[in-house]
Amino acid sequence: MTESSAAPRVVLGEWQHDEGFRRTITTPATLIPAPTLRDEDVAPLLPGADAFVSKRFTPGMAAAADRLRLILTPGAGTNQIDFAAVPAGVTVCNVYGHEAAIAEYAFMAILALNRDLLNMDARFRRADWSDRTERETRPEIAGRTLGVVGLGRIGSEVARIGRAFGMRVVAVTRTPRAERAEALELADLGGMADLPRLLAEADFVVLAVPLEASTTGLIGAAELVTMKPSAFLVNVARGEVIGEAALYEALRGGRIAGAAIDTWYRYPEANESVRPSAFPFHELPNAIVTPHIAGWTVGTFRHRWETIAENLRRLSSGEPFLGVVWPPADGGSHAA
C-alpha cells in the first residue's frame, strides 16, 4: 500500500474507547486514542496524523500537526477551537443531530420547574403532604409565553414543541424572517435587539444560541432584572452566555423564579471531581443542575458517529466533507 492510499491516522480526543463509535467507522483507519485533551497528551500523537476528533484545538496542538487535514468536532459547538491556530489546508467540520434530544430536555426542565417537581418529590419522600394541602396550585404551561433566544436547529425544535403544548411562542434571532415565523407559528419574531422585550414578556426563557463574541455575557444582571419574578430560565446554550455571578444572585435572591442549567463555567479535563461554577448553584432549591447531558441520547450519538464516520470515508475518497465550518464559505472570519 502506498503512502497516498494508506489508511488515515486518526487521533481520537473523544469516544477513545467507545466500541459503538469504533464499529461505526467502516473505512480502514488507524485509530489513536488520546488520554485527555491537554496539549501535553495530544501533541505527541499528532505528528503524521491525518484527522483529529476533538472539541478542542490549540496553538500547541497546531505546532505538532505536520500532516493534519481534518478536524472533526463531536458536536455543534466550536468555541474551543482556536481557528487562528488551524493550519492552512485543514478543514474543520461540526455535527448536529442533537436538536430533538436537547429540546426534550428543555421541556423536561420547563415542566419540572413549573410544578416544582424536584422539591415536591423530596418533600413527599419525607411523608410531607403539604404540596396537596397547603401550597398554592400552579398554572399549566398551556397559554403561557415561551421565549426562545436563538432560532437555529435547537431553538426551532423548542418552538415547535412549545406550540404543541399550546404555548404562545416568541423568539429572537440574528436573521428574523417572516416566513420562519409563519412556519413555526410564532406570535412574534424579532432580532437580537428585541431581546429585552422578549425577556419582559416571557414566562419561560430558553437560551439556544452558540457561544461567540456577540453572545458571551448576553444575559447579565440588567437582563435578569428585566424578566418577570415568576419567570424561569433554561440554559442549553453555553454557560458563558449568562453572567455567572448575576445568575447566581438572581436565583439566590428570588429575582427570577428558577432556572435549569445544563451548560457550565468549569469542566473537568479528565475524570476529576470539579464544581462547575465558582458559585454554589447546587445549594439553591430553585435551580435544576445537570452535567451538560441534554443532548446525550442514543439518537444523538448514533447521528454524530455516523456523520463523523462518513467524513472519514470522504477523507479517503476525496469527496467534499459534511458540516464544514472552516474555512468559512464566504472567505471571512469564523462567525463572531
C-alpha positions in Angstrom: 0.0 0.0 0.0 1.5 3.4 -1.0 1.5 6.4 1.4 -1.2 8.1 -0.6 -3.5 5.1 -0.2 -2.6 4.2 3.3 -5.3 4.1 5.9 -5.6 7.6 7.5 -4.2 8.0 11.0 -7.0 9.4 13.3 -6.3 10.8 16.8 -9.4 10.4 19.0 -9.9 13.1 21.6 -13.5 11.9 22.1 -15.0 8.4 22.4 -11.5 7.0 22.7 -12.6 3.6 23.9 -16.3 3.5 22.8 -16.8 0.3 20.9 -20.1 1.7 19.4 -18.2 4.5 17.7 -15.4 2.3 16.5 -17.9 -0.1 14.9 -19.5 2.8 13.1 -16.2 3.5 11.3 -16.1 1.1 8.3 -13.4 2.9 6.4 -9.9 1.4 7.1 -8.2 3.8 9.6 -5.6 3.7 12.3 -7.3 5.0 15.5 -5.0 6.6 18.1 -6.7 7.4 21.5 -5.6 10.5 23.4 -5.8 10.0 27.2 -7.0 13.6 27.7 -7.4 16.8 25.6 -4.5 18.5 27.4 -1.8 19.8 25.0 0.8 17.5 26.6 -1.3 14.4 25.9 -2.4 15.3 22.4 0.6 17.0 20.8 2.9 13.9 20.8 0.2 12.0 18.9 -0.4 14.5 16.1 2.7 14.2 14.0 1.7 12.1 11.0 -2.0 12.2 11.9 -4.5 12.9 9.1 -7.6 13.6 11.2 -8.3 14.7 14.8 -11.7 14.1 16.5 -11.9 16.7 19.2 -13.9 19.6 20.6 -10.6 21.4 21.4 -7.8 22.6 19.2 -4.9 24.9 20.4 -1.8 26.5 19.1 0.2 23.9 21.0 -1.6 21.1 19.1 -1.2 23.0 15.8 2.6 23.1 16.2 2.7 19.3 16.2 0.1 18.8 13.4 2.5 18.4 10.5 0.2 16.4 8.2 -3.3 17.2 9.6 -6.1 17.6 7.0 -9.3 17.3 9.0 -10.6 18.3 12.5 -14.0 16.7 13.4 -15.8 18.2 16.4 -18.1 15.8 18.3 -20.9 18.3 18.4 -22.2 21.6 17.0 -20.2 23.9 19.3 -16.8 25.1 18.1 -16.0 27.6 20.8 -13.0 25.6 22.0 -11.4 25.5 18.5 -8.8 28.2 18.1 -9.5 29.0 14.4 -6.5 31.3 14.3 -4.3 28.3 15.0 -5.8 25.9 12.5 -3.1 25.2 9.9 -3.6 26.2 6.3 -5.3 23.5 4.3 -7.0 21.9 7.3 -10.8 21.6 7.2 -13.0 21.8 10.4 -16.4 20.1 10.5 -19.0 20.0 13.1 -22.0 17.7 13.5 -25.6 18.1 14.7 -28.4 15.6 15.3 -28.9 16.7 18.9 -31.8 19.1 18.4 -34.6 16.6 19.4 -32.8 15.5 22.5 -32.0 19.0 23.7 -35.5 20.3 23.0 -36.9 17.4 25.0 -34.5 18.2 27.9 -35.7 21.9 27.7 -39.3 20.8 28.2 -38.5 18.3 30.8 -36.9 21.2 32.7 -39.8 23.6 32.0 -42.4 21.1 33.3 -40.3 20.2 36.3 -39.6 23.9 37.2 -43.2 24.9 36.7 -44.5 22.2 39.1 -41.5 22.4 41.5 -41.2 18.7 40.8 -37.8 18.0 42.4 -38.6 19.8 45.6 -42.1 18.3 45.8 -40.6 14.8 45.3 -38.1 15.5 48.1 -40.8 16.7 50.5 -43.1 13.7 49.8 -40.2 11.3 50.4 -40.3 12.7 54.0 -44.1 11.9 54.1 -44.8 15.6 53.8 -48.2 16.1 52.1 -48.1 19.9 52.3 -48.0 20.3 48.5 -51.5 18.8 48.4 -52.9 20.7 51.4 -51.1 23.9 51.9 -49.2 25.2 48.8 -50.8 27.3 46.1 -51.7 25.5 42.9 -49.6 26.4 39.9 -50.8 27.3 36.3 -50.3 25.0 33.4 -47.8 25.9 30.7 -50.6 25.9 28.1 -51.4 29.5 27.2 -48.3 31.0 28.7 -45.5 32.7 26.9 -42.3 30.8 25.9 -39.4 33.0 24.8 -36.8 31.3 22.6 -33.4 33.0 22.2 -31.7 31.7 19.1 -33.7 30.0 16.3 -31.3 27.5 14.9 -32.0 23.8 14.9 -32.4 23.5 18.7 -34.4 26.8 19.1 -36.7 25.8 16.2 -37.5 22.5 17.8 -38.1 24.1 21.2 -40.5 26.5 19.5 -42.3 23.7 17.7 -42.8 21.7 20.9 -44.0 24.8 22.7 -46.7 25.3 20.2 -47.7 21.6 20.6 -48.1 22.3 24.3 -50.4 25.2 23.5 -48.0 27.9 24.4 -47.6 31.4 22.9 -44.1 31.3 21.5 -42.0 34.4 20.8 -38.4 34.3 19.6 -35.3 36.4 18.7 -32.6 35.5 16.2 -29.9 37.2 14.2 -31.8 36.9 11.0 -35.5 37.2 11.6 -37.6 36.3 8.6 -41.4 36.4 8.2 -41.6 33.0 6.6 -39.8 31.5 9.5 -42.2 33.0 12.0 -45.1 31.7 9.9 -43.7 28.2 9.6 -43.2 27.9 13.4 -46.4 29.7 14.3 -44.6 32.3 16.3 -46.6 35.1 18.0 -43.6 37.3 17.4 -40.1 37.1 15.9 -37.5 39.8 16.3 -33.8 40.5 16.0 -31.4 40.3 18.9 -32.0 44.0 19.6 -35.5 42.8 20.7 -34.2 40.6 23.5 -35.3 43.0 26.3 -38.9 42.8 25.1 -38.8 39.0 24.9 -37.4 38.8 28.4 -40.0 41.1 29.8 -43.0 39.2 28.5 -41.9 35.5 28.7 -42.9 33.1 31.4 -40.2 30.7 30.3 -37.0 31.6 28.5 -34.9 29.0 26.7 -31.4 30.0 25.6 -30.2 28.2 22.4 -27.5 30.4 20.9 -24.0 29.4 20.0 -21.2 30.9 22.1 -19.3 33.5 20.2 -18.2 37.1 20.8 -21.7 38.6 20.4 -23.4 36.1 22.8 -20.8 36.0 25.6 -22.5 37.6 28.5 -25.7 38.1 26.5 -27.7 37.7 29.8 -26.4 39.7 32.7 -27.8 41.4 35.7 -29.6 44.1 33.7 -31.3 41.4 31.5 -32.3 39.2 34.5 -33.9 42.3 36.2 -36.0 42.7 33.0 -37.5 39.2 33.5 -40.7 38.6 35.5 -40.1 37.5 39.1 -42.3 34.5 38.2 -40.3 33.5 35.1 -38.0 30.5 34.6 -34.8 30.3 32.6 -33.4 27.3 30.8 -29.8 27.3 29.5 -29.0 24.7 26.9 -26.6 27.1 25.1 -23.2 27.6 26.8 -22.5 28.7 30.4 -20.8 31.9 29.4 -23.9 33.1 27.6 -25.1 34.1 31.1 -23.1 36.1 33.6 -22.2 33.6 36.3 -22.4 35.8 39.3 -25.5 37.6 38.0 -27.4 34.4 37.5 -26.4 33.1 41.0 -27.5 36.3 42.7 -30.8 36.4 40.7 -31.7 32.9 41.8 -30.5 33.2 45.4 -32.4 36.5 45.8 -35.5 35.2 44.2 -35.3 37.8 41.4 -36.4 35.1 39.0 -38.4 32.0 40.0 -35.9 29.4 39.0 -33.6 28.0 36.3 -32.4 24.8 34.8 -28.7 24.8 33.9 -27.0 22.2 31.8 -24.0 24.1 30.5 -21.3 25.5 32.8 -18.3 27.6 33.5 -15.8 25.0 34.6 -15.3 21.4 33.3 -13.0 18.6 34.3 -10.3 17.8 31.9 -10.3 14.1 32.7 -12.3 12.4 35.4 -11.7 14.8 38.3 -14.4 15.9 40.6 -14.9 19.6 39.8 -17.6 22.0 40.8 -19.0 23.5 37.6 -19.0 27.1 39.0 -17.3 29.4 41.5 -20.8 29.8 43.0 -22.8 27.1 44.9 -25.6 26.7 42.4 -26.0 23.1 43.8 -27.3 24.6 47.1 -30.1 26.5 45.5 -33.6 24.9 45.8 -34.9 26.8 42.7 -32.1 25.5 40.4 -32.0 22.2 38.5 -28.4 21.4 37.7 -27.2 18.7 35.3 -23.7 17.9 33.9 -24.1 19.0 30.3 -26.1 16.0 29.2 -29.1 17.5 27.4 -28.0 16.0 24.1 -26.8 12.7 25.4 -29.2 10.2 23.9 -28.9 7.2 21.7 -30.2 9.1 18.6 -27.8 11.9 19.1 -24.7 9.7 19.4 -25.8 7.5 16.5 -26.1 10.5 14.2 -22.8 12.0 15.3 -20.9 8.8 14.9 -22.4 8.1 11.5 -21.6 11.7 10.3 -18.0 11.5 11.6 -17.5 8.1 10.1 -18.8 9.4 6.7 -16.4 12.3 6.8 -13.5 9.9 7.5 -14.7 7.9 4.4 -14.7 11.1 2.4 -11.2 11.9 3.7 -10.0 8.7 2.0 -12.2 9.1 -1.1 -11.6 12.8 -1.7 -15.3 13.8 -1.7 -16.5 17.0 -0.1 -16.9 16.9 3.6 -20.2 17.3 5.5 -20.7 20.1 8.0 -17.8 22.3 7.0 -17.4 25.3 9.3 -13.7 26.2 8.4 -12.6 27.6 6.1 -15.8 29.7 6.0 -17.7 29.6 2.8 -17.7 33.4 2.4 -13.9 33.6 2.9 -14.4 35.7 6.0 -13.6 35.0 9.7 -15.3 32.4 11.7 -18.8 33.5 12.9 -18.3 36.2 15.6 
